[in-house]
């Protein structure tokens, strides 16, 4: 049994590594070509573009890992079936249950590797890539409207206050640009707006604002309906908030740079401040369940070992594996968007594609074992 296990594992791991390397090379080439258009802007050089593209590779590996596992396993099993090696192993006592157990163990190993890369290495390298780009280009754009944060039910000497914070762009080392802070009273009336050219969130949750403009809305004559809007210019201002530096970094960073634990914390923060968390909840469950896709892909590849060589060559079976992998990724992405639009249960949205393909693999496996 050790010899059979070694034969399976060495061949499959080698094939999966080769496929993953091919996908990563293609991803690096696409990212590098895309970054060449920004070379020369704000001191952005070819070396930094290369470093940025390299730092994105762990994230790409996390994305293509299930497809690489599927294609590599299909190639190995199809080659063994074509050379009658798998037929000999079946004659020697390798039953369907034992073969499924061997591949399931290997699928779990691939799943653990995918989880470690996706939850630890990929977010770290993604943050480093963003830092490289921010240092070279002077900031990381956060879309047209920037990033929004809320800080509700804050106790102040003047009473309870709520704050809405908008960040235009993020710079290196946690520096924030184009910061606007809107202060509201318990009745929802805006009392003050603080606009700052830049800000830095300190460890004690104090925002150090620079080049500040403070606008206050003060009722001067409520009966006449008049109001005063005095504006004050300050070189700097220390503003106290309950938002930690880690929470602010999570809000201004791409979701791909957040680990599962970071996503869970940020979801709690969004729920506490009555903000929409559906998209982050779906992303959390997709991140938590995605490593199990490797186990599903291994199960989906096993039926190819029971196909006779006359049912198609290796190249045709590998092409079928590529189509299956692409369809899985497509269904996974479409399910996320549909779940967000239809407000479906997040964990069901994330688990549905893997569950569907797992049922498909078991159905194909059972039919081939029984009738072929």
C-alpha positions in Angstrom: 0.0 0.0 0.0 2.9 2.3 0.7 4.2 1.8 -2.9 0.8 2.6 -4.3 0.5 5.7 -2.1 3.9 6.9 -3.1 3.1 6.3 -6.8 -0.1 8.3 -6.6 1.2 11.2 -4.4 4.5 11.8 -6.3 2.9 11.8 -9.7 0.0 14.0 -8.7 2.0 16.5 -6.7 4.5 16.8 -9.6 1.7 17.4 -12.1 -0.1 19.9 -9.9 3.1 21.8 -9.2 3.8 22.0 -13.0 0.3 23.3 -13.7 0.4 25.8 -10.9 3.7 27.1 -12.1 2.3 27.5 -15.6 -0.7 29.5 -14.3 1.5 31.6 -12.1 3.9 32.4 -14.9 0.9 33.5 -17.0 -0.5 35.6 -14.2 2.9 37.3 -13.6 3.2 38.1 -17.3 -0.3 39.7 -17.4 0.3 41.7 -14.2 3.7 42.9 -15.4 2.3 44.0 -18.8 -0.5 45.8 -17.0 1.9 47.7 -14.7 4.1 48.8 -17.6 1.5 51.4 -18.4 2.1 53.1 -15.1 5.9 53.1 -15.3 7.2 56.7 -15.1 4.2 58.1 -13.1 5.3 59.4 -9.7 8.7 57.7 -9.8 7.2 54.2 -10.6 10.0 52.2 -12.1 10.2 48.8 -13.9 11.9 47.3 -10.8 8.9 48.3 -8.7 6.5 47.0 -11.3 8.3 43.7 -11.3 8.3 43.6 -7.5 4.6 44.4 -7.4 3.8 41.6 -9.9 5.8 39.1 -7.9 4.1 40.1 -4.6 0.7 39.3 -6.2 1.7 35.7 -7.0 0.6 34.2 -3.6 -2.8 35.6 -4.2 -2.9 34.2 -7.7 -1.8 30.8 -6.4 -4.7 30.8 -3.9 -7.1 31.5 -6.7 -5.9 28.9 -9.1 -5.0 26.2 -6.6 -8.3 24.2 -7.1 -8.0 24.3 -10.9 -4.3 23.3 -10.7 -5.3 20.3 -8.4 -8.1 19.3 -10.8 -6.0 19.5 -14.0 -2.9 17.9 -12.4 -4.9 15.0 -10.9 -6.9 14.4 -14.1 -3.6 14.3 -16.1 -2.0 11.8 -13.8 -5.0 9.5 -13.5 -5.7 9.7 -17.3 -2.1 8.8 -18.0 -2.2 5.9 -15.6 -5.5 4.7 -17.2 -4.1 5.0 -20.8 -1.0 3.0 -19.8 -3.2 0.4 -18.0 -1.4 1.1 -14.8 -4.6 1.9 -13.0 -6.2 -1.3 -14.3 -3.3 -3.3 -12.9 -3.7 -1.5 -9.5 -7.4 -2.4 -9.5 -6.6 -6.0 -10.3 -4.1 -5.9 -7.4 -6.8 -4.9 -4.9 -7.2 -1.1 -5.2 -10.9 -0.8 -4.9 -13.0 2.4 -5.4 -13.2 3.1 -1.7 -9.5 2.8 -1.1 -8.7 4.9 -4.2 -11.1 7.6 -3.0 -9.5 7.5 0.5 -6.0 8.0 -1.0 -7.1 10.9 -3.1 -9.2 12.4 -0.2 -6.1 12.5 2.0 -4.1 14.2 -0.7 -6.9 16.6 -1.3 -6.9 17.6 2.4 -3.2 18.3 2.2 -3.8 20.6 -0.8 -6.6 22.2 1.1 -4.4 23.0 4.1 -1.8 24.4 1.8 -4.3 26.6 0.1 -5.7 27.8 3.4 -2.2 28.7 4.7 -1.3 30.6 1.6 -4.7 32.3 1.3 -5.1 33.3 4.9 -1.5 34.2 5.8 0.9 34.6 2.9 -1.4 36.1 0.3 -2.8 38.9 2.6 0.7 39.8 3.7 2.1 39.9 0.2 -0.9 41.9 -1.0 -0.4 44.5 1.7 3.3 44.7 0.8 2.4 45.1 -2.9 0.0 47.9 -2.0 2.7 49.6 0.0 5.1 49.4 -2.9 2.6 50.9 -5.3 1.6 53.6 -2.7 5.2 54.7 -2.1 5.9 55.0 -5.8 2.7 56.6 -6.9 2.1 58.7 -3.8 -1.1 57.0 -2.7 -3.5 54.1 -3.2 -6.8 55.2 -4.8 -9.9 53.9 -3.1 -12.4 54.4 -6.0 -14.5 57.4 -6.9 -16.1 57.8 -3.5 -13.2 56.6 -1.4 -13.7 54.5 1.7 -16.4 55.2 4.2 -16.3 54.3 7.9 -18.8 54.9 10.7 -18.3 55.5 14.4 -21.7 55.5 16.2 -22.8 56.2 19.7 -19.6 58.0 20.9 -19.9 59.6 24.3 -18.5 63.1 24.4 -18.7 66.0 27.0 -21.3 67.6 24.7 -23.4 64.4 24.6 -23.7 61.3 22.3 -22.3 61.8 18.8 -22.0 59.8 15.6 -19.3 60.2 12.9 -19.1 59.3 9.3 -15.5 59.3 7.9 -14.5 59.4 4.3 -10.9 58.6 3.2 -10.0 59.6 -0.4 -6.7 57.6 -0.7 -4.3 55.6 1.4 -0.5 56.2 1.4 2.4 54.2 2.7 2.8 53.4 6.4 -0.8 53.9 7.2 -1.0 57.6 6.0 -4.4 58.7 4.9 -5.2 61.4 2.4 -8.2 63.6 1.7 -9.9 62.8 5.0 -13.4 64.2 5.8 -15.1 63.7 9.1 -18.9 64.5 9.6 -20.2 64.8 13.1 -23.9 64.3 13.9 -26.0 64.6 17.0 -28.5 61.9 18.3 -31.2 63.4 16.0 -29.1 63.1 12.9 -28.3 66.8 12.5 -24.8 67.6 11.2 -22.9 69.7 13.7 -19.4 69.8 12.3 -17.3 68.8 9.3 -13.5 68.3 9.6 -11.6 68.2 6.4 -7.9 67.3 6.5 -5.3 66.9 3.7 -3.7 63.9 5.5 -4.1 61.9 8.7 -2.3 59.3 10.7 -4.1 56.9 13.1 -2.0 56.4 16.2 -1.9 53.3 18.5 -4.1 55.1 21.1 -6.9 55.5 18.5 -6.1 59.2 18.1 -6.2 60.6 14.6 -3.4 63.2 14.0 -4.9 65.4 11.3 -2.8 67.9 9.2 -3.8 71.0 7.2 -7.3 71.0 8.8 -10.4 72.9 8.0 -13.2 72.8 10.6 -16.7 73.9 9.7 -19.4 74.2 12.4 -23.2 74.5 12.0 -24.5 76.7 14.8 -28.1 77.8 15.1 -28.0 81.6 15.7 -31.6 82.5 15.4 -33.9 79.5 15.4 -37.0 81.6 15.1 -35.8 83.4 12.0 -34.4 80.2 10.5 -31.0 81.7 10.2 -27.8 79.9 10.9 -24.1 80.6 11.1 -21.4 78.4 9.4 -18.1 79.5 10.8 -15.0 78.0 9.3 -11.6 77.6 11.1 -8.2 76.7 9.6 -5.8 74.8 11.7 -2.3 73.4 10.9 -3.0 70.3 12.9 -5.7 68.6 15.1 -5.9 65.6 17.4 -9.2 63.8 17.0 -10.2 61.0 19.3 -12.1 58.0 17.9 -13.0 54.5 18.9 -11.7 53.2 15.5 -8.4 51.4 15.9 -5.6 51.6 13.4 -6.2 48.0 12.4 -9.9 48.6 11.7 -9.1 51.7 9.6 -6.5 49.7 7.7 -9.0 47.0 7.0 -11.5 49.5 5.7 -9.1 51.2 3.2 -7.5 47.9 2.1 -8.8 45.6 -0.6 -10.8 42.6 0.6 -8.2 40.3 -1.0 -5.6 41.6 1.5 -7.7 40.6 4.6 -7.4 37.3 6.3 -10.4 35.3 7.5 -10.0 36.6 11.1 -9.7 40.2 9.8 -12.9 39.8 7.8 -14.7 38.4 10.8 -13.6 41.4 12.9 -14.6 43.9 10.2 -18.0 42.2 9.8 -18.6 42.7 13.5 -17.6 46.3 13.2 -20.0 46.9 10.3 -22.8 45.2 12.1 -22.2 47.3 15.3 -22.3 50.5 13.3 -25.4 49.4 11.3 -23.6 49.2 8.0 -24.2 46.7 5.2 -22.0 43.6 5.7 -23.5 41.2 3.2 -20.7 41.4 0.7 -18.0 40.9 3.4 -20.0 38.0 4.9 -20.1 36.3 1.5 -16.4 36.9 1.1 -15.7 35.6 4.6 -17.5 32.3 3.9 -15.9 32.0 0.5 -12.5 32.4 2.1 -13.4 29.9 4.8 -14.8 27.2 2.5 -12.6 27.8 -0.5 -9.8 25.4 0.6 -12.3 22.5 0.6 -12.6 23.1 -3.1 -9.3 21.2 -3.5 -10.9 18.2 -2.0 -13.9 18.5 -4.3 -11.6 18.8 -7.3 -9.7 15.6 -6.4 -13.1 13.8 -6.2 -14.1 15.3 -9.5 -10.9 14.0 -11.1 -11.2 10.4 -9.9 -13.8 9.3 -12.5 -11.3 10.0 -15.2 -9.3 7.0 -14.0 -12.2 4.7 -14.8 -12.5 5.9 -18.4 -11.1 3.5 -20.9 -8.3 4.8 -23.1 -10.6 4.6 -26.1 -12.9 7.1 -24.5 -10.4 9.9 -25.4 -6.8 10.7 -25.2 -5.0 12.5 -22.3 -5.2 15.9 -24.1 -9.0 15.6 -24.4 -9.4 14.7 -20.8 -7.1 17.5 -19.7 -9.2 19.9 -21.8 -12.3 18.6 -20.1 -10.6 19.2 -16.7 -9.8 22.8 -17.8 -13.4 23.4 -18.7 -14.6 22.0 -15.5 -12.2 24.2 -13.5 -13.3 27.3 -15.4 -16.9 26.5 -14.9 -16.3 26.1 -11.2 -14.6 29.5 -10.9 -17.3 31.1 -13.0 -20.1 29.6 -10.9 -18.3 30.6 -7.7 -18.1 34.2 -8.8 -21.7 34.3 -10.2 -23.1 32.8 -7.0 -21.4 35.5 -5.0 -23.0 38.3 -7.1 -26.4 36.6 -7.1 -26.2 36.1 -3.4 -25.5 39.8 -2.9 -28.3 40.9 -5.2 -30.9 38.4 -3.8 -29.7 38.8 -0.2 -29.2 35.0 0.2 -27.7 33.4 3.2 -23.9 34.0 2.9 -22.7 30.6 4.0 -25.1 28.9 1.6 -23.9 31.1 -1.3 -20.3 30.2 -0.6 -20.9 26.5 -0.1 -23.3 25.9 -3.1 -20.8 25.6 -5.9 -18.5 23.2 -4.0 -21.5 21.1 -2.9 -22.9 21.0 -6.5 -19.6 19.8 -7.9 -19.1 17.3 -5.1 -22.4 15.7 -5.9 -21.5 15.7 -9.6 -18.2 14.0 -8.9 -19.9 11.3 -6.7 -22.6 10.7 -9.3 -20.0 10.3 -12.1 -17.8 8.1 -9.9 -20.7 5.8 -8.9 -21.9 5.4 -12.4 -18.5 4.6 -13.8 -17.7 2.1 -11.1 -21.0 0.4 -11.5 -21.3 0.3 -15.3 -17.8 0.7 -16.7 
